[in-house]
Amino acid sequence: MLELDALSCIRIEVLTFPDLKKPAYLKDVNPMGTSPAFTSGVDGLRLFESGAILCHLLEVYDTKHEMHPAVGSAQRPVYLQNIFYVLTTVYPTVTQLFLHLLKPVDQQDQTFLASARTKWKDYIAPTLVLELGEKLFLLGDNLSAADLLLGKPLNNANDLGLLDAFPTLKAFFDRVSIRPSFEMAYSADSKF
Ligand SMILES: N[C@@H](CCC(=O)N[C@@H](CS)C(=O)NCC(=O)O)C(=O)O
C-alpha cells in the first residue's frame, strides 16, 4: 500500500502471537488464528490468506496496474506463476527451515534440515536465478508485488546465509530490501 501511495486507505493493526488466539479474533477476524488478516469496515469482507489479501488490495487500489499486470497482458501468466510459486513453494520451504533452526540443536531433525537445504540449493534458488535472468525484478525493470512477496522468504534466506552462493538473488534482495515498504514491514524497529 505504501508503494501505491495508498497507505491512508487502510488501518494497520499490529498483533502479538497470543492476540491471534483470542476468542474475539478467532470469531470476528480469522478463525485460523493467524496473521495477516483483512477486514473491511465497508462491506464486512473478511480474508485470512495473505495471497488473497494481496490480490484483493491490488485489484482495489492498483487500478493503474503499477504493481501487478492487468488480466490479458503478456506479463500476467508469469506474474501469477511468481506469486503462487512464492506462496506455495519458496515461502513454506524457507520459513520452515528458518523456524526449525530456531529450535535447540538437540531438537532439530537433521533429515528434515538436509532435505530443506537440498530443495533450496538444488531447485528453488536456481529456479529463481533462472526466472530473474538479467532483469532487475521478476517482471523486468519495474518492481511488482511479486518482488515484495519474494522479499519476505529471501529475508529469512539471507539471515541463514543461503543467498551467499547465489549473487543474483543477493543483488535482487538488496534492491527489494532497501524499499521503504520493505523496511516498514520487516525491519526490527518498524512499528508495523
Ligand atoms: N497460509 C497463511 C499462513 C499464515 C501464517 O501462518 N502466519 C503466521 C505468521 S507469518 C502466523 O500467524 N503464525 C502464528 C500461528 O500459526 O500461530 C497465509 O499465507 O496467510
The ligand as a Tripos MOL2 file, in Angstrom:
@<TRIPOS>MOLECULE
LIG
   20    19     1     0     0
SMALL
NO_CHARGES

@<TRIPOS>ATOM
      1 N1         -1.2810  -19.5150    4.6840 N.3       1 LIG1
      2 C1         -1.3320  -18.4190    5.6110 C.3       1 LIG1
      3 C2         -0.3030  -18.6440    6.6990 C.3       1 LIG1
      4 C3         -0.4160  -17.6000    7.7740 C.3       1 LIG1
      5 C4          0.5670  -17.8390    8.9110 C.2       1 LIG1
      6 O1          0.8490  -18.9880    9.2890 O.2       1 LIG1
      7 N2          1.0480  -16.7490    9.5080 N.am      1 LIG1
      8 C5          1.9740  -16.8320   10.6140 C.3       1 LIG1
      9 C6          2.7770  -15.5670   10.7370 C.3       1 LIG1
     10 S1          3.7800  -15.3010    9.3160 S.3       1 LIG1
     11 C7          1.1680  -16.9590   11.8980 C.2       1 LIG1
     12 O2          0.1870  -16.2810   12.0540 O.2       1 LIG1
     13 N3          1.6300  -17.7990   12.8210 N.am      1 LIG1
     14 C8          1.0250  -17.9050   14.1070 C.3       1 LIG1
     15 C9          0.3950  -19.2550   14.3490 C.2       1 LIG1
     16 O3          0.2990  -20.0600   13.4070 O.co2     1 LIG1
     17 O4          0.0060  -19.4630   15.4830 O.co2     1 LIG1
     18 C10        -1.0970  -17.0930    4.8850 C.2       1 LIG1
     19 O5         -0.2980  -17.0810    3.9460 O.co2     1 LIG1
     20 O6         -1.7130  -16.0900    5.2550 O.co2     1 LIG1
@<TRIPOS>BOND
     1     1     2 1
     2     2     3 1
     3     2    18 1
     4     3     4 1
     5     4     5 1
     6     5     6 2
     7     5     7 1
     8     7     8 1
     9     8     9 1
    10     8    11 1
    11     9    10 1
    12    11    12 2
    13    11    13 1
    14    13    14 1
    15    14    15 1
    16    15    16 2
    17    15    17 1
    18    18    19 2
    19    18    20 1
@<TRIPOS>SUBSTRUCTURE
     1 LIG1         1 GROUP 0 **** ****
